[in-house]
Amino acid sequence: MNIDGEVLSEGQVLTRLTAARRVARDGTGRRVRLAVGASLSEIGRACGVSKGSVCKWEHGQREPAGEHGVRYWAIISALAATLGEAQ
């Protein structure tokens, strides 16, 4: 899979999707998003989804999937790094 110019193996995609689902499910994604002052809309635009999708991920109603899920993990990880947190 090619995501934003980075070619990922199936294993890398699965690892990142697993991480995306974990941070969405355990509240880390929402906590990090709020800590940096990012809105649902901003995260959604960066992931290529609606703010409603991000909201559903953060409330456990849906799980991030595919390219969008990999992007969500990358964004939350980058934001967490600005806060000095490891993901």
ZIVEN-V587225 format. One record per pair of residues at least 24 apart in sequence whose C-alpha atoms are under 6 Angstrom apart, sorted by the first residue. I is the first residue (numbers start at 1). J is the second residue. Records with the same first field share a line. If there is no record, write none. Layout:
# ZIVEN-V587225
I=J, J
This chain:
# ZIVEN-V587225
16=70
17=69, 70
20=69, 73
21=63, 64
24=57, 58
25=60
29=76
32=80
47=71, 72
